[in-house]
Amino acid sequence: MIKYMKGVYEAWIDYPKREGTVIASRYRIQRFLGIGSYGLTYICIDVDSDQEVVLKQSKPSKGTVGRDLLFREIDVLGRLRHPSIQKCLASFEYKKKLFMVTDYVKGKTVEDLIFEREAVFSEKEALCFVRRLMEILSYVHEQGFVHLDIRLPNVILDGDQIYLIDFGLACRLGESIRAKFGSTAETSQSKTAEVPNDLYGIGHFILFMLYSGYDSCSSEVELNSGWEDELTVSPMTKHMLRKLLQIDPPYTDPQQFVRDLDHSLNR
């Protein structure tokens, strides 16, 4: 009963604001974009500039953890300057809640493409896509940060442009990872933010893209078999995936992976 009541209370305090609501006398909500583990996101009109922007609010039910993550994201985005990464335009407190304003990136997440539009990626298409994503991620690493949340919903494709979003879990290289943040780095059993954490996420990202073309009905593999039995990929791709997923000794330098990726694509 206590767990049920807690869920009801959290759903109540996290209930999205209505369309047309104006925040801080400036940002008029057009529509609710979605709710994540630690934040609520809206598409708004900046009434001062008449431009569409994204407004992100720390999730009330997450208390100080939600605020800490949004503060972290504000700080990280303020230090990154890349055409494929959202700009933090402003941050402010309003009615004791923390908000961040970023530019609005249009397009579809890779999650939407696969699960809603049923897009299918071949092995080569998946590797080409990830090669471009690595250019963005390498920039993040060069600036001294690790993203720690490389997942399908955090990569947007708009025409030919790829965007990496949601830096709420990002840490500085070598910084301790707080397990309760729930980053993909937990699964790789790392206690500090290191490049292999992001490469581990890239490995799973590739797997999801490859599984977009997997037909379980026509497969003869046994129940509970793994990706190595279910997916038909080249030996080089299998080699890269095993290193990314830390089944084999992992890549310690992202450029090692990029070289293997280029070698595979140029064959």
LINRANOR-V326867 format. One record per run of one state. SS is the DSSP state (@ for helix, = for strand, . for the rest). FROM is the first residue (numbers start at 1). LEN is the number of residues. Records with the same first field share a line. If there is no record, write none. Layout:
SS: FROM-LEN ; FROM-LEN
This chain:
.: 1-1 ; 14-8 ; 24-3 ; 36-3 ; 47-4 ; 59-1 ; 80-5 ; 86-2 ; 95-2 ; 104-4 ; 116-7 ; 143-2 ; 147-5 ; 159-2 ; 165-6 ; 173-3 ; 177-2 ; 182-2 ; 187-5 ; 193-2 ; 212-4 ; 219-8 ; 231-4 ; 245-9 ; 267-1
@: 2-12 ; 60-20 ; 110-6 ; 123-20 ; 152-3 ; 179-3 ; 184-3 ; 195-17 ; 216-3 ; 227-4 ; 235-10 ; 254-13
=: 22-2 ; 27-9 ; 39-8 ; 51-8 ; 85-1 ; 88-7 ; 97-7 ; 108-2 ; 145-2 ; 155-4 ; 161-4 ; 171-2 ; 176-1 ; 192-1
